[in-house]
Amino acid sequence: MNWKMLFEKSPDGWFTVTVPSLPGCISQGKTRAEAVQNIKEAIELHLNSLAEDGIPIREERKTEMVSVRL
C-alpha cells in the first residue's frame, strides 16, 4: 500500500513527516532519508495498532495541496 507523506523541515534542520490519511502517525529524522525510514516504521506500528483494536484502515484519500496567501 502506498501512503502520501508530508515533510516539513524545521529551522534546526530536522525533518518532521506526517501521513495525512493516518491521523496521529508522525515521525522525524535528521535527514530526509532518516525521516523516510522512521515514518515507514511508524506507519507499520500505526497500522498494527489499528488492526489490534479492530479499527478499519482507511484507504489513501485523494488529496490536493493548496497554498493560501493572507
C-alpha positions, 0 to 999 in steps of 0.5 A: 500500500502506498501512503502520501507523506508530508515533510516539513523541515524545521529551522534546526534542520530536522525533518518532521513527516506526517501521513495525512490519511493516518491521523496521529502517525508522525515521525522525524529524522535528521535527514530526509532519508532518516525521516523516510525510514522512521515514518515507514516504521511508524506507519507499520506500528500505526497500522498494527495498532489499528488492526489490534483494536479492530479499527478499519484502515482507511484507504489513501484519500485523494488529496490536493495541496493548496497554498493560501496567501493572507 
